[in-house]
Amino acid sequence: MDELLYTDLEGQYFMLDYSPSHSEMIIRRINKTDPDNVFNIDLFFKAVYNIQLGTKLTGIKVYKVARNEEANSIPNLVDRKEIYKIVDGEGNVGFIDASVFVVFHNNLGILTTSLGDFTWTKENKEMFSIVIH
């Protein structure tokens, strides 16, 4: 059964950064709903082993799903039984094979990465997190 972890069908998301050396990835949305409080929503993935996803998404839903027939095309390099399924507002489906998913809010510049030393600082406010095995 698919478990919905995060949904935002209004936002424009883009793949901002991927660090193969640290197996980390950021998908970002710039939140402009309140002109006095503009911030980024960073969807952070850690221990990334495989990505099958477009680089720009209009709306996004992130699910935790069992590795099944739908996701069997993704190699199971670490014997992980679950992966993240990404569905955009147009119904396009992608997958991210990773262990950790965290939603952060921050005020970085639009193209400034939150990967590296910044990830776990107080300026990168954690809103939600989950680890799968």
C-alpha positions as CSV (number, residue, x, y, z in Angstrom):
1,M,0.0,0.0,0.0
2,D,1.3,3.4,-1.0
3,E,1.9,5.8,2.0
4,L,1.6,9.5,1.1
5,L,4.4,11.4,2.8
6,Y,4.2,14.8,1.2
7,T,1.9,16.6,-1.3
8,D,1.9,20.0,-2.9
9,L,0.0,20.1,-6.3
10,E,0.4,23.9,-6.7
11,G,4.2,24.3,-6.6
12,Q,6.8,24.3,-9.3
13,Y,9.7,22.0,-8.2
14,F,13.0,21.4,-9.8
15,M,16.0,19.1,-9.2
16,L,18.5,21.5,-7.7
17,D,21.5,19.5,-6.7
18,Y,22.8,15.9,-6.6
19,S,26.0,14.9,-4.8
20,P,27.1,11.4,-5.9
21,S,30.0,11.4,-3.5
22,H,27.6,11.8,-0.5
23,S,24.5,10.2,-2.2
24,E,22.4,13.3,-1.5
25,M,19.8,15.0,-3.6
26,I,17.7,18.2,-3.3
27,I,14.4,18.9,-5.1
28,R,13.4,22.6,-4.5
29,R,10.3,24.7,-4.6
30,I,10.4,28.5,-4.0
31,N,7.4,29.4,-1.8
32,K,6.2,32.8,-2.8
33,T,2.7,32.7,-1.3
34,D,3.5,35.3,1.3
35,P,5.6,38.2,-0.1
36,D,6.9,39.0,3.3
37,N,8.1,35.5,4.0
38,V,9.6,34.0,0.8
39,F,11.4,30.7,1.5
40,N,12.4,27.5,-0.2
41,I,10.9,24.1,0.4
42,D,13.7,21.6,0.0
43,L,12.9,17.9,-0.4
44,F,16.1,16.2,0.7
45,F,17.0,12.6,-0.1
46,K,20.0,10.8,1.5
47,A,21.6,7.4,0.7
48,V,20.4,7.8,-2.9
49,Y,21.2,4.7,-5.0
50,N,19.0,5.4,-8.1
51,I,17.0,8.2,-9.6
52,Q,14.3,7.9,-12.3
53,L,12.8,11.3,-12.3
54,G,12.3,14.3,-14.6
55,T,14.2,17.5,-13.6
56,K,11.1,19.8,-13.4
57,L,7.8,19.0,-11.8
58,T,4.5,20.9,-11.7
59,G,3.1,19.8,-8.4
60,I,4.5,16.8,-6.5
61,K,3.4,13.9,-4.3
62,V,6.0,11.8,-2.5
63,Y,4.9,8.2,-1.5
64,K,6.7,5.5,0.4
65,V,6.0,2.3,-1.6
66,A,6.9,-1.4,-1.5
67,R,9.4,-2.4,-4.2
68,N,6.9,-4.2,-6.6
69,E,6.3,-4.8,-10.2
70,E,5.8,-1.1,-10.9
71,A,9.3,-0.3,-9.5
72,N,11.1,-3.5,-10.5
73,S,13.0,-1.7,-13.3
74,I,15.1,0.0,-10.5
75,P,18.1,-2.2,-9.5
76,N,17.9,-3.2,-5.9
77,L,21.6,-2.6,-4.9
78,V,21.1,-2.5,-1.2
79,D,18.2,-5.0,-0.8
80,R,15.9,-2.2,0.2
81,K,12.3,-3.3,0.3
82,E,10.7,0.2,-0.1
83,I,11.5,3.2,-2.3
84,Y,10.0,6.6,-2.9
85,K,7.5,7.1,-5.7
86,I,7.2,10.6,-7.1
87,V,4.1,11.7,-9.0
88,D,3.7,15.2,-10.5
89,G,0.5,17.1,-11.0
90,E,0.3,15.7,-14.6
91,G,0.4,12.1,-13.4
92,N,4.0,11.4,-14.5
93,V,5.6,8.8,-12.2
94,G,9.2,8.6,-11.1
95,F,11.2,6.8,-8.4
96,I,14.0,7.6,-6.0
97,D,15.7,4.7,-4.3
98,A,17.0,6.3,-1.1
99,S,16.9,5.7,2.7
100,V,16.1,9.2,4.0
101,F,13.5,11.8,3.1
102,V,13.4,15.1,4.8
103,V,11.4,18.3,4.1
104,F,13.3,21.5,5.0
105,H,12.4,25.2,4.8
106,N,15.2,27.7,4.4
107,N,15.9,31.2,3.0
108,L,18.9,30.4,0.7
109,G,19.2,32.0,-2.7
110,I,17.3,30.2,-5.5
111,L,20.3,28.3,-6.8
112,T,22.3,28.0,-3.6
113,T,22.4,24.4,-2.5
114,S,21.5,23.3,0.9
115,L,23.6,20.1,0.6
116,G,26.8,19.8,2.6
117,D,27.5,21.6,5.9
118,F,24.3,23.6,5.6
119,T,22.0,20.6,5.6
120,W,21.7,20.1,9.4
121,T,22.1,23.7,10.6
122,K,19.4,25.7,12.4
123,E,18.9,27.9,9.3
124,N,17.6,24.8,7.5
125,K,14.4,24.1,9.5
126,E,13.4,20.4,9.4
127,M,9.6,20.1,8.9
128,F,9.3,16.3,8.3
129,S,11.6,13.3,8.1
130,I,11.4,9.5,7.5
131,V,13.9,6.7,7.1
132,I,13.1,3.5,5.2
133,H,15.0,0.3,5.0
